[in-house]
Amino acid sequence: MVVPWNHGTGIVTLGAADLTTIWEGFLERKHDWDQTGNGVNHPNDFGHRVYAQVITTLLGDPAVAP
């Protein structure tokens, strides 16, 4: 996802990874404890792998490149 952001000196384009939608999809199939290290809000190794895959995909997406 590409997001315009004004940081005071002008508008820049940022890439944003929508992990919320992905986590919601996982929660339809897996328990929250299966995805977190503490059962609340810290990802375990599976969760970190998901983050890495989504960010890697985002960085390789030519639509995000300036």
N, C-alpha and C positions, 0 to 999 in steps of 0.2 A: 504494500500500500504506500502511496506517495502522499506526503502531507506538506503543504506550504506552512511556513512558520516565520513570523516576524520577530526577530530578536533585537529590535531597536535600531539597527543600522540598515535594515532592508530585509526583504523576504528571501528566505533560503528554502530549498526543498529537502525534506528529510524522508528517509525510508522508515516505515513503522511495521513491525511484525505483529500481526493479529493473533496472539497466542490464546486470547480468551475464547475465541470460537473453537480453536483446536481442543483446549482443555474441556470445554463443554461437551464436545463430541466424545472425548474419552470418558467423561463421567457418565455418559449414557451406556457405556459398555464395561467400565471398570469401576471399582470402588476407589474413593479418594485416598484410602490408605495405600493402595497399590501404586499410587503416583507420587506420594509425598514421603519425605523422610521423617516428619513429625506428626503426620495425620492432619495438619492444618494448612500450612502455607509454604513449606520449604520442599522443593522438589528433591526426589531421590535420584539415583543414577539414570533411571528411565526418563524422569522429567528433564534432567540436564541434557540428555541425548535429544529429546524433542526440541528444546530450546536451540541447541546447536544446529539441528537439521533445518529448522525454520529460518534461522538467521543466515545460514549458509545459502539456502535457496533464495532468500531476499537479496543477498549480496551478488548472486549470480544472475539476477533478473535484469535484463537490459532495459526494461521499462523504468527502473529506478535510477539508472545511470544519468548523469546530467547531460 
